[in-house]
Amino acid sequence: MTLLLTRNDLETLLDPADCLAALRGVVCLFSGVDGALLALLDSATVTAWRTGLAAALGTHLPASPGPSSGATVGVIGAGAQADLMVRGLRTLRPCGPLLVHDPHPECAAAFAARHDGRVVTSPKAVAAEAGIILLATSSRTPLLHLADTRPGQHLTTLGADEPGKRELAADLLDAALLVVDDHELAAATGTLATPGHAATADLHATAGLPTTAVPTLTDLLTGAHPGRTSPDTRTAYAPVGLPWQDLALSWLAHERARERGVGRDFDFLG
């Protein structure tokens, strides 16, 4: 039997802590034993959770530990992915006050109300106060430049997943310790493909991909790269998104659904 899991089903089954654990290590989920179709899951929900929570992990690792009460967190782009970044980040570390900016004031206000935050008027206003900045927009012109930031800040940009999208200016990316999720994808379509970004030249100038100049999130998780080495270091995480992470969350949802009796069985073979 194949299990059908809707958006509402997935929202009842998934929680940030479990999903973050699964990520450390459509949607059509097949058995690795006999190839049977185990489950069909709403791909938009799975991908939103994967993107937001993987980004939360990519924020937590390179960001400064900050004060015991947590650094002020700023959100630019108040959509579903930012929602899950905030939820995931609060699962991983203490967080201070939340600032929210979105081009649509009603979206910013609703987001701030859900997360006990405060609306501000511009990306620069977010950067002026926040120690951690989460960007989740489709902007094709930089929202923040180096001059808008200060030493020690961390920025996570989800708007770097296809050519032409650019939330952070090249001077800011060059000044920061940049972390990506995959070298080849980042160089082909992501942040490292940004015109004028110095790291792009490094990638294409060598026969192999550099493992120290532009570390991956895996490098930080395994200790192959130390990540932040100074409280004054600017850090940035710029993922493209890895499909295997959808598999991790889909398997977790399938197992949880079977345990709890959630979803509807459907026999495609009649």
C-alpha positions in Angstrom: 0.0 0.0 0.0 1.1 3.6 -0.7 0.7 6.2 1.9 -0.6 9.7 0.9 0.5 12.5 3.1 -1.0 16.0 2.6 0.3 19.3 3.8 -1.8 19.1 7.0 -0.6 15.5 7.6 3.0 16.7 7.3 2.5 19.7 9.6 1.3 17.3 12.3 4.2 14.9 11.9 7.2 17.0 11.5 8.9 19.2 14.2 12.1 21.2 13.8 14.2 19.2 16.3 13.6 15.8 14.6 14.0 17.2 11.1 17.3 18.9 12.0 18.6 15.6 13.3 17.6 13.9 10.1 19.2 16.6 8.0 22.6 16.1 9.8 23.2 13.0 8.4 8.5 14.2 -5.5 8.2 13.5 -3.3 7.9 9.7 -4.2 9.4 7.5 -1.6 10.4 4.1 -2.8 11.5 1.0 -0.9 15.2 0.2 -1.2 14.3 -3.5 -0.9 11.8 -4.1 -3.7 11.2 -0.7 -5.3 7.6 -0.5 -4.0 6.2 3.0 -3.8 5.9 3.6 -0.1 4.5 7.1 0.1 3.6 10.2 -1.9 4.2 13.4 0.0 3.3 17.0 -0.7 6.6 18.2 -2.2 6.1 21.9 -1.5 5.8 21.3 2.3 8.8 18.9 2.3 11.0 21.3 0.4 10.0 24.3 2.5 10.9 22.4 5.7 14.1 21.1 4.2 15.2 24.5 2.9 14.4 26.4 6.1 15.8 23.9 8.6 18.9 23.1 6.7 19.5 26.9 6.5 18.9 27.1 10.3 21.7 24.5 10.8 23.9 26.4 8.3 23.3 29.6 10.4 23.9 28.0 13.8 27.3 26.5 13.0 29.2 29.5 11.7 27.4 32.2 13.6 29.0 33.7 16.7 27.7 32.1 20.0 26.7 35.6 21.1 25.4 36.4 24.6 23.8 33.8 26.7 20.4 35.4 26.0 21.0 35.0 22.2 21.8 37.5 19.5 19.2 39.6 17.9 17.9 37.9 14.8 16.8 39.8 11.7 14.5 38.4 8.9 14.4 39.9 5.4 11.6 38.2 3.4 8.8 37.0 5.7 7.7 33.8 3.9 7.5 30.1 4.7 11.2 29.4 4.4 12.0 32.3 6.8 9.4 31.0 9.2 11.1 27.6 9.4 14.6 29.2 9.6 13.4 31.0 12.7 11.8 28.0 14.2 14.8 25.8 13.5 17.3 28.4 14.8 15.3 28.8 18.1 15.5 25.0 18.4 19.3 25.0 18.0 20.3 28.1 20.1 19.0 30.8 22.4 17.8 33.8 20.3 17.3 37.4 21.2 14.7 39.8 19.8 13.4 39.3 16.3 13.3 42.0 13.6 11.3 41.5 10.5 11.3 43.3 7.1 9.2 42.4 4.0 8.3 44.5 1.0 4.7 43.7 1.9 3.9 45.3 5.3 1.0 43.0 6.0 3.3 39.9 5.6 5.9 41.4 7.9 3.3 42.2 10.5 1.8 38.7 10.4 5.3 37.1 10.6 6.2 39.4 13.6 3.0 38.5 15.3 3.6 34.8 14.9 7.1 35.0 16.2 6.9 37.8 18.8 9.0 40.1 16.7 9.1 43.7 15.6 8.7 45.1 12.1 11.4 47.4 10.7 11.3 49.5 7.6 14.2 48.3 5.4 17.0 45.6 5.0 19.5 48.2 6.3 17.5 48.7 9.4 17.6 45.0 10.0 21.4 44.9 9.5 21.8 47.9 11.8 20.5 45.9 14.8 20.7 42.2 14.2 23.7 39.9 14.9 22.2 37.2 12.7 20.4 38.1 9.5 18.2 35.6 7.6 17.4 36.5 4.0 14.7 34.6 2.0 13.7 36.7 -1.0 13.9 36.4 -4.8 15.7 39.7 -5.2 17.9 40.1 -8.2 19.6 43.2 -6.9 21.7 43.1 -3.7 19.7 44.1 -0.5 22.8 44.5 1.6 26.4 45.7 0.9 29.5 45.5 3.0 29.0 49.0 4.3 25.6 48.0 5.6 27.1 45.4 7.9 29.6 45.2 10.8 32.2 42.7 11.9 31.0 39.7 13.7 27.6 39.4 11.9 26.3 36.3 10.3 24.1 36.3 7.2 22.2 33.4 5.6 21.0 34.0 2.1 18.4 31.6 0.6 18.1 33.8 -2.5 21.2 32.2 -4.2 19.7 29.1 -5.7 19.6 30.1 -9.3 21.4 32.4 -11.7 20.5 36.0 -11.5 19.2 36.0 -7.9 21.4 38.0 -5.6 20.6 39.2 -2.1 24.1 40.0 -0.9 26.6 42.2 -2.8 29.9 40.8 -4.0 31.9 43.1 -1.7 30.1 41.6 1.3 30.5 38.0 0.1 34.3 38.6 -0.4 34.7 40.1 3.1 32.9 37.2 4.8 33.9 33.6 5.5 31.5 32.1 3.0 30.0 28.6 3.5 28.1 26.7 0.8 26.3 23.4 0.7 27.9 22.1 -2.5 30.9 23.5 -4.3 29.9 22.6 -7.9 26.3 23.8 -7.5 27.4 27.0 -5.9 29.9 27.7 -8.7 27.4 26.8 -11.4 24.2 28.5 -10.3 24.6 29.8 -6.7 26.5 32.5 -4.9 29.9 31.6 -6.4 28.5 32.3 -9.8 28.0 35.9 -8.8 29.9 38.2 -11.2 32.8 39.8 -9.6 33.0 37.4 -6.7 36.7 36.6 -6.1 36.0 33.1 -4.9 34.6 32.2 -8.3 38.0 32.7 -9.9 39.6 30.5 -7.3 37.2 27.7 -8.1 37.9 27.8 -11.9 41.7 28.4 -11.6 42.5 25.1 -10.0 42.0 21.6 -11.3 40.2 20.6 -8.1 37.7 22.5 -5.9 39.2 24.3 -2.9 38.4 22.8 0.5 39.5 25.7 2.7 38.8 28.9 0.9 35.1 28.1 0.4 34.1 25.5 3.0 30.9 23.5 2.8 28.5 22.9 5.7 29.7 19.3 5.8 33.3 20.7 6.4 32.0 22.5 9.4 30.0 19.5 10.7 32.9 17.1 10.4 35.6 19.6 11.7 37.4 19.6 8.4 37.1 23.4 8.5 37.1 25.4 11.8 34.5 27.9 10.7 34.5 31.1 12.6 37.9 31.7 14.3 37.4 35.3 15.6 34.4 37.1 17.1 35.0 39.8 14.5 34.7 37.5 11.5 31.7 38.1 9.2 30.2 34.8 8.1 27.7 33.9 5.4 25.9 30.7 4.5 24.6 30.5 0.9 23.0 27.2 0.1 21.6 26.1 -3.3 19.6 23.2 -1.8 20.3 19.5 -1.9 17.6 17.0 -3.0 18.8 14.2 -0.7 17.6 16.3 2.2 14.1 15.9 0.9 14.6 12.2 1.1 15.7 12.4 4.7 12.6 14.3 5.8 10.3 12.2 3.6 11.6 9.0 5.3 11.2 10.6 8.7 7.6 11.6 7.9 6.8 8.1 6.5 8.1 6.4 9.6 6.3 8.8 11.9 3.0 8.4 9.9 3.1 4.7 10.2 3.7 4.9 13.9 0.8 7.3 14.5 -1.6 6.1 11.9 -1.6 9.4 10.0 -2.4 9.6 6.3 -4.4 7.5 3.9 -3.5 4.2 2.2 -4.1 3.8 -1.5 -3.6 0.7 -3.5 -2.3 1.7 -7.0 -2.4 -1.9 -8.1 -6.1 -2.2 -7.4 
